Amino acid sequence: PASGRVSYRPEFEGDALVQLNGLPEAGFDALVERVAVLVLEPWDAAVIPPANDPAYRRTVFGAGYGLLSFRVDEASKVIRIFDIL
């Protein structure tokens, strides 16, 4: 990228693929907006307790529409989204 920042690639896995189908349109749009930010700033999310592994993160999206859980795969520069509530 022109800014020199590394961009990560988002991948939806397992349950998250199924959960995408149940989102209302406004929730889906909010999710897409949040993921667009996360591909540039994957560490801009809270570490998931109780394991406190920094690769596992959770963040809200939209105006409280939902919760997005993902794992940052630093080696392949991929954000693996595994849960959407």
N, C-alpha and C positions, 0 to 999 in steps of 0.2 A: 504493500500500500504506500501511497505517496507520503503519509504521515510517518512511516517507518515502524508503525506498530504491527505486531503479529496478529493475524486474525485466525480465530479458531473456527472449526467447522462443527455445526450442531448435528447430532444424530439422536433420533428418538428410538428408544429401545423398549421391547417387551410391553409391559403394562401401559407405558406412556403413549404408545401408538394407539391402543384401544381407548385410552382416556381422552385423546385428542378428538375422537369422534363425538364424544358427549358434551363438548364445550359449546355454549351458546356463541353466536357470532361475535358479540362484543368481547367475550372472554378470549376467544381465539385471536382476535385482533390484538388484544392486550398482551397475550402470550408471545405473539410474533414480535411485537415491539420490544418486549423485555429480552427475548433471545437475541435480537439484533444488537442490543447493548452488550449482552454477555459474551458474544463472539469476540468483542474487542476488549472487554474487561471481565474475564471469567472469575476473578478473585473478588469482585464486587458483590459478594453474597456471603451469608453466614455459614460457618462450619456446622455440619449436622452432628448433634450430640447423640449418643454418649461416647462414641468412639473417638470423636475429635480428630479424624483423619482429614487433613486440610484439602485433600482432593475431592472430598464429598461435601457438596454445598447445597444450600436451600435459599430461595428468595421468593418474595411475593411478586405478583404481577398484576397490573391494572389497579383499579381502585378497590383493592381487597378481593378481586375476582378469584384469585387462587394462589396456590403454592407450587413452586417448581423445584424439583430435586434433581441434581445432576452430579456427575463425576467429571472432573477435569483430567483428561489424559494428556499430560504435558508432552510426552514423547511424540505422540502423533498429532498434537494440536487439535484435539477433538473434545467437544463438550458432549458427554453421553447423558442425555436426559432420560431418566428412568421412572419418574413419578410426577404426575400432575394431579393436584387436588383442587 
